[in-house]
């Protein structure tokens, strides 16, 4: 019997045709169930009569198609979910413009002489002595702020923008450090600084949105510890 060049050959499976469909740019990216069934019927009509398709092979191809189709649909669902989450995050970030946030930071750049820098120190336990020190960009100590004994928890501090002599410190980048005393030893503590949100940079290609903070620059929205 002469073979039909336009039919599905007995040597190729429906999944082979599915692969051809996917690799062809002009074809759709996914194979619909209707198209799959048409290919299956065509394969059965054009199979070798001496070697008919076994029911097990037929069911196997149906099962594999179902798995491929499920993975494709799942991927689409995840893409839709990711897009929705990114849009929600961008909307949330845009409402923060003009607000003051608290982020993990140890440096801040002031814009004018005498600008204040405020923040908190999260103490894991009570301390008999807590000190905050402010250094300029050259590493010189500008001001020491003794906070004395403090209980465990968040301790607020503010540098008024003055040096040890009561003169307004010039605009520039300042490093803030904190030390707490535990069992006679001085332990360095992390600081969280307050900054105003000036604008928001929306993420692309799945990247998270970033907040542009006055004096701190761009930080990830997930770096925000509190919003005031």
PyMOL commands that set and color helices and strands:
alter all, ss='L'
color gray80, all
select helices_A, chain A and resi 14-23+33-45+49-51+55-94+221-223
alter helices_A, ss='H'
color red, helices_A
select strands_A, chain A and resi 100-104+107-109+117-123+127-135+141-150+153-159+173-182+185-189+191-201+210-213+217-220+224-227
alter strands_A, ss='S'
color yellow, strands_A
deselect
rebuild
show_as cartoon
